[in-house]
Amino acid sequence: MALVPIDLLHCLFLALYVALLSSRNPVAVFRIACFKLATCNANTANQNIQAYGIILIAALSIILLLVYNCSDQVLTTRERRLAKSRERAIRSARETAQARERWKSAKDVARKGAVGLQEQLSRTFSRKKSVRQEPSKGFGQPKPGLGDALPPMPPGGPSSSNSKAKEKEPSSLTKMMKSIEDNPDSNEGFNLEIGDKNIKKQALKAKDLHTRSQIFKYAYGQLEKEKAMQQENKNLTFSGVISMATDTEVRKRPLLEVGFKDLTLTLKGKNKHLLRCVTGKIMPGRVTAVMGPSGAGKTTFLSALSGKATGCHVTGLILINGKNESIHSYRKIIGFVPQDDIVHGNLTVEENLVFSARCRLPAELPKPDRVLVVERVIESLGLQAVRDSLVGTVEKRGISGGQRKRVNVGLEMVMEPSLLILDEPTSGLDSSSSQLLLRALRREALEGVNVCMVIHQPSYSLFKMFDELILLAKGGLIVYHGSVKKVEEYFTGIGITVPERVNPPDHYIDILEGIVKPSSGISREQLPVRWMLHNGYPVPPDMLHLCDQISASSSAPTKASGDGSSESSFAGDLWQDMKRSVVLKRDHVKHNFLNEKDLSNRKNPGVLRQFRYFLGRVGKQRLRDARIQAVDYLILLLAGASLGTLAKVSDETFGALGYTYTVIAVSLLCKIAALRSFTQDRLQYWRESASGMSSLAYFLSKDTIDHFNTFIKPLVYLSMFYFFNNPRSSFGDNYIVLVCLVYCVTGIGYAFAIFLEPSPAQLWAVLLPVVLTLIANQDKDSGLMFQLGKLCYTKWALEAFVIANAERYYGVWLITRCGSLMAQGYDLTNWHLCLFLLIVAGIASRVVAFIFMVTFQKK
């Protein structure tokens, strides 16, 4: 005897109960009053509630128009208020500085007048003394040294007593003169507020400043003092100038001296040298230029010094302050400026610099001092005029290319590094902009910063601004490493002279490139060997044959020892390439999870504090991209109206067709929108994470801001779909299911955006919901496909939609409802389970996306 399913028995009992109830009070069961503004058709339980949809559409349209047109006005108004506050602070600081200069000028005039009057009085009384004969030499004679300051005492009692009284009570002019001589910097004798000697005691410290106007006044006041002291003390270091100007303890940066001995980098899987036998050191307080022809390994050399060289076999030593320590231990005080201008184009110049300073300066640094650091960098790089301008992107014009390059450098300068490495910072700049940038770097060097930069084709005046030069030949070999002032002397000593009206660095690079041949007959292959012999460095065995040719007038290049070797097979080359790819990927993963001991003595802000900073930045970016969000909402409105009109609710299927369209459309649109969260600023994240910023704070801030779309997009879509489709389920049930669905697909979009390139990520975002929805609609007879559909998020969303709609049926439809649900494998008690599975899938996809982000990121 076949057993009857429990669900079917449950449906039969419910049907009998409803039939009994309807026989007693049919009006209460089957007749329900229509809502206001709604119409009820005959022989149907559905109500026409399109009027509510039109009202909601109008309200949302007004909100979207306001967002579309006024999104930038919020930030613009705020920036305008900040600009006015800064202008007031600048005006106040300049007035204070001018008053201080006027006070100094008046003090100098008074000092000169007092000295002149003193000399005049001394000459007058000296003439009287020489004419008049004194009765006694010992009595009443002034002490030596006072004759120039006081008149001689005449003989007689009253006069001598009066003179003694005058000695005891000197005049006010004498008092002022003595006070000026004793303390030239004092402000006594002048009734000026700026001259109050207790002004430093009355001034607030940086930690006591809270309001924005006070902070700006403090910052610009300090800058004006630094300018004044720089003019008066040009022979002092910048730290000394600041200490004299502020009369406070200056933060000392730790000094980093980087030495390298026999540094050799060989590409893994290939016996190709990127750097070879590089020996030397770069010292703090010096600006070092790295030059050489294309392919000489300049960028590789900087990457090796900063610990960013992956996929290479490194031999030799890199010493930090003479100790064999890892450079990663000092990552918090090392600034690396990449060759490309990787900055946020939808932020202003000041916002880019302020964010970098917040996340990378010491956490205990007061906010006024942090603002002072940013203002000092903006002024030194000449960015005052564009500080409130958007940097711009390829699609949206912003600041000029030279200004963008300086912002790229300023992102590392605001963190006050001890080692600053720059990869071609002057490329694309004119001579004046290059000199402005180099003067800013030289000022950093005066602070004790170790500056090392790659530069191409510098002018002679720019070349002379460097302290040290590292000249590399092709193959990563050093040709010269030493002072810029002695480079011509060295090359002249080996027979290479610079012609007249030729820039020396250009001439040397032309020789290394092979464009120009030296008149002395020296080949370019001999130059690295000559440098090794000049300094007593060991010569590699495969270059010993060049030592015998140094004395010859000319020499032909010798073929490498590997040229005559037999070629390997295609399969062997393919196997070697595969092994090399695996090794490179493994090195990248290991490099991302390096955890060295921190020796920088700097404590950066924690994850929660950085999360707050990231949250503010992402919020600004979303406000500036509000028009794109408005377009997304408009597409959802059109999709909801179209699908709600085309897919009417069928009592036999409980509206499953319309919900199928809904799952596909919402999944597709929300996934594509989620791709923008992590694809547009991928390069910026790689740079920030390499500098030590928190990846967790970055990811959580993006996800937190996207929660706004998680709650708003379902509302936008249902405002059209629900009121045009008229399902039996409530608006709240549909909204809850859609919120869980959007949360799930957004996490999947994160994983696609982080793990895949933009083009395949978009393809997968479109293809996946369609395929999974087709799998989810398979019936029980499909076997494996039906079981596979239970693991798809589209299956859970469809089941939740259908159950919410089916629960609204009553009467004889209970039997039909049970049969239809059983055919699709749905259960009335699984509504909460489906929502839970969607949320769990969203959380799991976000965890996977975060693991991808920290594991497979490019360094």
Order of alpha helices (4+ residues) and beta strands (2+ residues): alpha-alpha-beta-beta-alpha-alpha-alpha-alpha-alpha-alpha-beta-beta-beta-alpha-beta-beta-alpha-alpha-alpha-beta-alpha-beta-alpha-beta-beta-alpha-alpha-alpha-alpha-alpha-alpha-alpha-alpha-alpha-alpha-alpha-alpha-alpha-alpha-alpha-alpha
